Amino acid sequence: MKKDFYWNKENYQVSTDKSLLDITAIQQFLTRSSWAKGIDIDTVQCAIENSLNFGLYDGNMQIGFARFVTDFSTFGYLCDVYILEKYQKQKLSSWLMECCQSHPVIQKLRRIMLVTSSAPWLYKKFDYLPVNRENFVWQIFRPNIYEKQ
């Protein structure tokens, strides 16, 4: 069984404890995001069950989230990173990333990937670099897969 981790700062907490996650709140944010527009709650639940998750809380209220799709030994894909608008500009995104990057599983991964079109300044602070090498990273991309047709 994997151990849960907790980090505390002022009134805030970051935790990897899945039982604390507010799946509905996560889905409500993601469904209006640019990267997961229309995502349904069953898909969010399945993704969380199969990931290393980091919830950010103000007391009992979830205000942020990040998750790694990972094999827990060599590879991780960072995704679904967000802070509720009301809590932005308080350096909580940097703190959430510090917590993520300090997790023992993440520390030992050989490769960590991230796909984003926003906040490059945040990820650069944590040594993420753009991949600009021809024919190196390949993908199948279905940006509207969650939207009702």
C-alpha positions, 0 to 999 in steps of 0.5 A, a space after each residue: 500500500 502506498 503511503 500518503 504524504 501531507 505538506 502544510 503552509 499557513 492555513 493550506 494543506 497539500 495531500 496525496 490522500 485520495 479520500 480527501 479529494 472532492 471529485 465533483 469539484 475537480 470535474 467541475 473545474 476540468 470540464 470548463 478548462 481549455 484542456 478537458 472541456 466537457 470531461 465527465 465525472 466517470 472519466 475524472 474518477 477513473 483518471 484519479 484512481 490510476 494516478 498519483 494525485 495532489 489535492 490543495 486545500 484551504 481547510 476542508 475546501 479543495 482549491 487546487 489539484 495536480 496529478 501524475 500519470 505514472 508507473 511509479 518507477 521510471 515515468 510520470 506525466 504531469 497534468 490537470 494542474 489548477 488553482 481556483 481563480 479566487 486563490 491565484 496570485 498567492 504563490 500557491 501554484 509554486 507551492 503545489 509544484 514544490 510539494 509535487 516535485 518533492 514527493 519520493 516517487 517523483 524524485 526517482 523518475 527518469 522522465 517527467 513530461 508535461 503538455 501545457 499552453 499556459 504558465 511556462 514561467 511556473 514549470 521552468 522554475 522546476 526544471 521543466 524544459 520545452 522539447 523542441 527536437 524534431 521527430 522526438 515527441 509524438 502524439 495522437 491528439 483528440 482535443 474535443 474528445 469529451 465534448 458532446 457531438 
